[in-house]
Amino acid sequence: MTMTAQARFEVYRDRADEWRWRLVASNGEIIADSAEGYAAKQGAQRGIESVKRVAGDAPVVDVE
């Protein structure tokens, strides 16, 4: 039985010692990130939860 790989959120400290998150695709490519650092790990985790809550229903809009 083999498991299929799936995307994952990673939480890590950056060079400025701030917490960040990134969404990594099953092929290892980063497909989204926090774009800002957080003083506390909990802030990064709240950011992940926010993305999980709203991204599924977000519309796709063409911007010209």
WORARA-V137955 format. One record per residue. N is the residue number from 1. RES is the residue in one small letter. PSI is psi in whole degrees, -180 to 180 (NA if undefined). Layout:
N:RES:PSI
N:RES:PSI
This chain:
1:m:125
2:t:145
3:m:139
4:t:140
5:a:150
6:q:166
7:a:156
8:r:151
9:f:137
10:e:138
11:v:132
12:y:165
13:r:137
14:d:-176
15:r:-24
16:a:8
17:d:30
18:e:156
19:w:139
20:r:165
21:w:157
22:r:148
23:l:121
24:v:127
25:a:167
26:s:-22
27:n:4
28:g:-4
29:e:138
30:i:123
31:i:-11
32:a:154
33:d:172
34:s:-23
35:a:-5
36:e:154
37:g:154
38:y:142
39:a:-33
40:a:146
41:k:-36
42:q:-35
43:g:-43
44:a:-40
45:q:-37
46:r:-37
47:g:-43
48:i:-47
49:e:-37
50:s:-45
51:v:-44
52:k:-39
53:r:-43
54:v:-23
55:a:-34
56:g:-33
57:d:6
58:a:133
59:p:159
60:v:126
61:v:128
62:d:129
63:v:122
64:e:NA
